[in-house]
Amino acid sequence: MKRVYFLGAGGNEVLDLETLPDPHPGDEQVLLQVRYAGLNPLDVIQRNGKYPIPEGASPYHPGVEVAGTVIAVGAKVRRWIEGDRVMGLVSEAALADRVLAQQDHLLAVPESISDLAAATLPEAIITGFDALQRARTQLGDRVVIRGVNGGVGLAAYQIAKAMGAVPLGIVRSAQTANNLDRLGVTTVLEDDFVAEIRERNGADVIIELVGGAYIAQDLRVVASGGRIVVVSVAGGNEATIPTNHLLGKRVDLMGTVLRPRTNGEKALLISEVRKHVLPLIADGQLTIPVEGVFPAKSVADAFDHLEKPGKIGKVLLDFENAIS
Ligand SMILES: NC(=O)c1ccc[n+]([C@@H]2O[C@H](COP(=O)([O-])OP(=O)(O)OC[C@H]3O[C@@H](n4cnc5c(N)ncnc54)[C@H](OP(=O)(O)O)[C@@H]3O)[C@@H](O)[C@H]2O)c1
């Protein structure tokens, strides 16, 4: 097998592609053969040595989502058999052509979906659904998503729409707005956001995919009884917030994170995604665009691209010529 490896913490000079014997699944695990692997902003933060690695996971083996075909199953696996196409979350080492995954952290890939499309989905749909669920999103809610052009934002947008909510994305540039307009995604520019939301009488739900100082802005425009879910600290860890709005409008300000959750918590969330989100994928209501596909041996270019602004959807690694 081939997998991406960090030699230590730093920039792209710590990236390497190692060759190893295929691993064997533990009792509750399956081994997947993978063509495309999804990259996430946290992979860059982990490469930089700045990510709080959950207990038991390796800081040197990045990758937290997987889509592939089952090629071996552990002794206690009942849910999957060899040949099944699956996708889901793992706690480490998913930038690889062979990946071990817990059996109940996986979803069946709908037949209509290609391997490339499946690779765009797991982290985006699970995070997007989780944030909307945390916010108790309901039919008719005005849902604002900051950072809508990434994988998570586009998943949250489409899931909110399918729930009968009214989503609106926030973007930073006119170019990004135009690109999303062509995909049928309604956006407002960051600079116009406060005026625009006030004109719409506020937002019931704000999915905050940047965080930091933006949380203060969110509190100013959220509707009475509104919910703000902070999913990222990309905009900074610290925020000064107008607490008069927090209490005056009885706002629920909350956060969420996937990776440090227990196996049981992840299994529960994934079972909810199986019920509520998988049907949207199967019938074509939810797709995530592919921003770029990089050969595994060009992983440094993929990491560079991941850090660029204005991406639409997911950056993937292709292990086709890396298969051992
Ligand atoms: N809590 C969790 O468990 C969890 C799970 C998955 C992802 N996340 C986080 O959620 C965020 C979205 O994930 P993703 O995979 O969709 O990422 P992505 O594809 O890289 O998209 C990031 C989005 O955030 C915007 N953005 C980034 N930094 C910004 C800044 N300083 N000011 C304004 N906008 C900024 C980007 O806008 P531009 O295109 O203009 O740069 C883009 O819209 C990431 O920060 C990620 O780490 C959290």
The ligand as a Gaussian input file, in Angstrom:
#p B3LYP/6-31G(d) Opt

LIG

0 1
 N      -15.768000      21.004000      13.519000
 C      -15.509000      19.987000      12.692000
 O      -15.582000      18.805000      13.078000
 C      -15.141000      20.265000      11.287000
 C      -15.267000      19.262000      10.307000
 C      -14.952000      19.588000       8.970000
 C      -14.505000      20.861000       8.667000
 N      -14.360000      21.781000       9.666000
 C      -13.909000      23.145000       9.369000
 O      -14.947000      23.791000       8.660000
 C      -14.402000      24.700000       7.705000
 C      -14.971000      24.372000       6.340000
 O      -14.456000      23.111000       5.913000
 P      -14.297000      22.829000       4.354000
 O      -13.763000      21.472000       4.203000
 O      -15.546000      23.210000       3.654000
 O      -13.119000      23.877000       4.010000
 P      -12.745000      24.612000       2.641000
 O      -13.236000      23.810000       1.496000
 O      -11.302000      24.941000       2.725000
 O      -13.613000      25.958000       2.712000
 C      -13.280000      26.936000       3.656000
 C      -14.271000      28.073000       3.555000
 O      -13.990000      29.016000       4.599000
 C      -13.667000      30.283000       4.010000
 N      -12.603000      30.908000       4.780000
 C      -11.472000      30.318000       5.223000
 N      -10.753000      31.196000       5.953000
 C      -11.447000      32.344000       5.951000
 C      -11.236000      33.620000       6.533000
 N      -10.160000      33.864000       7.264000
 N      -12.186000      34.565000       6.366000
 C      -13.291000      34.312000       5.634000
 N      -13.544000      33.128000       5.041000
 C      -12.632000      32.152000       5.207000
 C      -13.221000      29.977000       2.601000
 O      -13.403000      31.121000       1.802000
 P      -12.395000      31.410000       0.587000
 O      -12.651000      30.365000      -0.440000
 O      -12.747000      32.776000       0.149000
 O      -11.016000      31.298000       1.192000
 C      -14.182000      28.834000       2.253000
 O      -15.445000      29.343000       1.948000
 C      -12.868000      24.538000       7.773000
 O      -12.324000      25.558000       8.561000
 C      -12.691000      23.186000       8.442000
 O      -11.476000      23.078000       9.162000
 C      -14.666000      21.519000      10.938000

